[in-house]
Amino acid sequence: MAPTTTGPAPKSGRFPRTAPALAPPAVIPSALEIWAPDPPTWGQRLIPKGVRSAMADLGLWQEPRPLKPSFHLVQVIEVLTRYGWCQSFDFSPTGRMCIRGAQKFLESTGHVTAIDRGKAVNYLQSQLARQGVNMRFWEWNDLSSNTFQGVEAMISAASDLARKNGD
């Protein structure tokens, strides 16, 4: 393994040799905290969309920016990690969510458009078909043999597929 360098790059035009990164960081940087948004407050839920849009135009409100399908799927994983994953319910009484529940939550808070959510669903279905599964993703989510790690891996693979296709 090549030694790692920590100083500035040499001026001879050569690039320093660095060791490959072996694992992602154990702590998620604060810049990525936006991936799992807080649920809207009751006050925010009471404000009609037209009023929120007018407030955003005046700079008094910041609407969430809808994400592409690949980023939306990563965000689904983050929401499931933050709030918890469940089966048989879109939203459990304790606040956990299944894949479809996390997508509904993100769409209702403006983090994904209905069209991009539909594209993300197509990527989820395509990934399941690649694995030889012939059922809808929410039915697959509810299989008793599934674990969160398996669900996370499937969503991540679907996100990679979307990214490779430019979505």
Phi, psi and omega per residue, in radians:
M1 nan 2.404 -3.120
A2 -1.301 2.572 3.106
P3 -1.224 2.653 3.099
T4 -1.528 2.618 3.097
T5 -2.019 2.476 -3.131
T6 -2.080 -0.234 -3.107
G7 -1.490 -3.079 3.126
P8 -1.184 2.750 -3.137
A9 -1.159 2.481 3.108
P10 -1.099 2.671 -3.060
K11 -1.488 0.073 -3.101
S12 -1.425 0.063 3.127
G13 1.592 -0.048 3.121
R14 -1.536 2.641 3.071
F15 -1.586 2.488 3.096
P16 -1.210 2.551 3.103
R17 -1.517 2.289 3.128
T18 -2.208 2.674 3.089
A19 -1.323 2.539 3.132
P20 -1.184 2.571 3.080
A21 -1.234 2.255 -3.060
L22 -1.646 -0.499 -3.088
A23 -2.618 2.658 3.081
P24 -1.206 2.795 -3.141
P25 -1.108 2.556 -3.124
A26 -1.270 -0.475 -3.117
V27 -1.879 2.303 3.127
I28 -1.375 2.191 3.132
P29 -1.035 2.625 -3.098
S30 -1.099 -0.409 3.128
A31 -1.137 -0.394 -3.126
L32 -1.632 0.049 -3.124
E33 -1.108 -0.363 3.131
I34 -1.176 -0.281 -3.081
W35 -1.137 -0.539 3.109
A36 -2.012 1.551 -3.016
P37 -1.217 2.694 3.021
D38 -1.250 2.594 3.081
P39 -1.149 2.629 3.125
P40 -1.125 2.507 3.109
T41 -1.254 2.926 3.111
W42 -1.071 -0.662 3.116
G43 -1.086 -0.710 3.124
Q44 -1.180 -0.600 3.137
R45 -1.223 -0.457 -3.107
L46 -1.418 -0.344 -3.106
I47 -1.382 2.116 3.123
P48 -1.086 2.643 -3.078
K49 -1.012 -0.689 3.123
G50 -1.064 -0.701 3.123
V51 -1.202 -0.733 3.098
R52 -1.052 -0.721 3.130
S53 -1.116 -0.742 3.109
A54 -1.120 -0.699 3.110
M55 -1.147 -0.630 3.107
A56 -1.163 -0.678 3.110
D57 -1.110 -0.550 3.128
L58 -1.506 -0.086 -3.130
G59 1.477 0.192 -3.130
L60 -1.590 -0.152 -3.043
W61 -2.560 2.510 3.084
Q62 -2.085 1.907 3.101
E63 -1.262 2.527 3.071
P64 -1.128 2.585 3.131
R65 -1.545 2.097 3.114
P66 -1.094 2.465 -3.085
L67 -1.812 2.753 3.051
K68 -1.178 2.816 -3.100
P69 -0.956 -0.698 -3.122
S70 -1.121 -0.752 3.116
F71 -1.253 -0.605 3.097
H72 -1.051 -0.729 -3.134
L73 -1.163 -0.648 3.043
V74 -1.113 -0.695 3.132
Q75 -1.155 -0.598 3.067
V76 -1.046 -0.760 3.107
I77 -1.056 -0.762 -3.125
E78 -1.133 -0.679 3.108
V79 -1.132 -0.771 3.128
L80 -1.131 -0.616 3.107
T81 -1.197 -0.735 -3.077
R82 -1.279 -0.801 -3.034
Y83 -1.696 -0.286 -3.141
G84 1.814 2.584 -3.139
W85 -1.808 2.515 3.093
C86 -2.453 3.010 3.081
Q87 -2.163 2.736 3.058
S88 1.273 -0.124 3.091
F89 -2.340 2.513 2.925
D90 -1.193 -0.766 3.095
F91 -2.331 2.089 3.139
S92 -1.412 2.847 3.102
P93 -1.050 -0.397 3.138
T94 -1.590 0.011 3.090
G95 1.707 0.034 3.080
R96 -1.331 2.834 -3.093
M97 -2.385 2.691 2.952
C98 -1.648 -3.104 -3.111
I99 -1.009 -0.857 -3.105
R100 -1.132 -0.647 3.099
G101 -1.116 -0.714 3.104
A102 -1.118 -0.679 3.107
Q103 -1.155 -0.739 3.097
K104 -1.062 -0.755 3.127
F105 -1.033 -0.831 -3.117
L106 -1.170 -0.615 3.090
E107 -1.217 -0.701 -3.113
S108 -1.188 -0.448 3.119
T109 -1.647 0.050 3.051
G110 1.494 0.244 -3.121
H111 -1.508 -0.107 3.065
V112 -2.691 2.546 3.068
T113 -1.491 2.835 3.121
A114 -1.072 -0.651 -3.134
I115 -1.159 -0.820 -3.139
D116 -1.218 -0.531 3.038
R117 -1.133 -0.726 3.092
G118 -1.075 -0.694 3.077
K119 -1.124 -0.704 3.123
A120 -1.098 -0.689 3.092
V121 -1.077 -0.725 3.103
N122 -1.068 -0.690 3.096
Y123 -1.178 -0.654 3.068
L124 -1.077 -0.795 3.141
Q125 -1.134 -0.682 3.116
S126 -1.111 -0.714 3.137
Q127 -1.146 -0.708 3.091
L128 -1.106 -0.713 3.124
A129 -1.102 -0.655 3.084
R130 -1.092 -0.504 3.131
Q131 -1.549 0.034 3.115
G132 1.443 0.301 -3.139
V133 -1.696 2.207 -3.115
N134 -1.988 1.131 3.071
M135 -2.646 2.854 3.135
R136 -1.213 2.629 -3.009
F137 -1.071 -0.585 -3.141
W138 -1.292 -0.496 3.031
E139 -1.234 -0.720 3.100
W140 -1.090 -0.680 3.115
N141 -0.977 -0.605 -3.043
D142 -1.508 -0.011 3.107
L143 -1.083 2.360 -3.094
S144 -1.132 -0.376 -3.130
S145 -1.409 -0.153 -3.101
N146 -1.362 2.569 3.003
T147 -2.149 2.907 3.113
F148 -1.089 -0.639 3.137
Q149 -1.094 -0.683 3.104
G150 -1.180 -0.710 3.109
V151 -1.132 -0.772 3.129
E152 -1.069 -0.732 3.135
A153 -1.135 -0.709 -3.139
M154 -1.165 -0.757 3.126
I155 -1.142 -0.702 3.120
S156 -1.098 -0.719 3.109
A157 -1.149 -0.671 3.087
A158 -1.126 -0.685 3.096
S159 -1.110 -0.745 3.096
D160 -1.070 -0.721 3.111
L161 -1.096 -0.744 3.112
A162 -1.110 -0.724 3.140
R163 -1.113 -0.711 3.124
K164 -1.120 -0.505 3.120
N165 -1.569 0.085 3.084
G166 1.504 0.126 3.111
D167 -1.716 nan nan
